[in-house]
Amino acid sequence: MAAGIAALHALTPAVHDSIAARTTRLARGLREIAARRAIPLTADSAGSMWGFFFRAEPVRSFSDAKTSDIERFKRFFHAALARGVYLAPSAFEAAFMSDAHSEADIDDTLARLDDAMGEIGA
C-alpha cells in the first residue's frame, strides 16, 4: 500500500503532462514517417496511451480497425522487433509511454521505426 501511495504522490500533473507530450510526439513522428514513405497510417494518442493502424482514415470503431492492413502490421512488427523496438504483437493493442522514456528514447525509437517502415515498403 505504501508503494502505491508513493507512486500517486510522484505522478504529479506536471509528470502526466510531460508523458503526454512525449506520447504525442511519438505518434506524430510515426505519422510523419509513414507520410514521407507514402504508407497509409493513422496514429494517435491520449495521455500516455498511443496506437496506430495501417489505414489512411482515422479509426473510430472496431469496425474501422478491422479494415486496417493487418499483414502490413505483421511485417512492421517483425521489422521493428529486429531493430529492438518491442511493440505489442497485435494490431489491435494500445501501447503506453512511461516517465522513464526520455526525449532521446523517442528520437532513437523513431529512427528505428523509420528504418523498419522503409523495410516494409509502400
N, C-alpha and C positions, 0 to 999 in steps of 0.2 A: 504494500500500500504506500509506503514512504517513497518508493521509486516512482510510482505513478504520480504522486503529488508533486515530487520534484520535477518531473517531466512537464507537468502542466504549468508550473511556475517558470520553467525555462522557455517554453514555447509562447513567447510574448507576441502581441500583434505585429511588432516590427520583424520578428523572425518569420512569422507566417507571410508577411508582405514580401520579404526577401526571397523566400522559397517560391512564392507565386510568380515573382518577376523572372526568376531563373527558369521556371517551368514554361512560362510564356515564351521566353527567348528560345528555348529548345524546340518547342512546337513550331514557332515561326521559322526558325532555321531549317527545320526539316521540310516545311512547305517551300521555302526558297530553293533548297537543293533540288527538290522534285521539279519545281517550275523550270529551273535552269536546264534540267535534263529532259524536259518535256514528258515527264511521267505524271499521270493523273494521281493526285494525292490530296487528301484533306486531313488536316491535323488541328487539334485544338487542345485547350487546357482549361481547367477550373481549379484554382488554388494550387495544390501540389499534384493534382491528378492530370495526366495527359494521355493522349492516344492518337492514333492515325489509321486511316483506311486508304487503300489504293483505289480511289474513286474521285472523280473530278468534283462532284457535288457534295455539299455538307451532308453528314449523316445525322438524321434527326430521329431515327427509329430503328428497331431491329430489322424491319423490312428493308430499309435503306442499307444497313450494314451488310445484309446478306447479298447485296448486289455488288459489293466490292470485289476486287480481284484477289481471291484467296491464294491462287497459285503464285502470283507475284509476291504476296506477303510471305509465303513459304520460302521462296528464293531469297528474298530480302532478309528474312530472319536468319537463314543459314549464312548469308554473306556477312551480316553484322556479327553473328556469333564467331565466325572465323577471324574477325578483327577485334574480338574482345569486348563487344557490346552485347550484353545479355538482356535481350528483350523478352517480354512474355511470349511463350510459344504459340499462342492462339491469336488469330487476327481480331478476336472479339474481346480481348482483355485490355484493361487500362494499365498504365504504368504510373509510377509515383516518384516524385523528387523528394529528397530529404535535405535537411540543413547541412549535411555532410558533403553534398555535391557543390563544388566550387564553380566559379566562372571558368576557370581553366579546365575543369572536368567537362563542362558543356562544350567549350571550344574543341577539346580533344574528341569528344563523342560525335560532334557534328562533322568533324573532319573524317572520322572513321565511317560514319553513316553516308557521307558524300561518296567515299570510295566504294562502299557496298552498293549504293544506288547506281554508281557507274557500272558495276559488275552485272547488275540485273538488266540494265539497258531499258530503253524506251519502249 
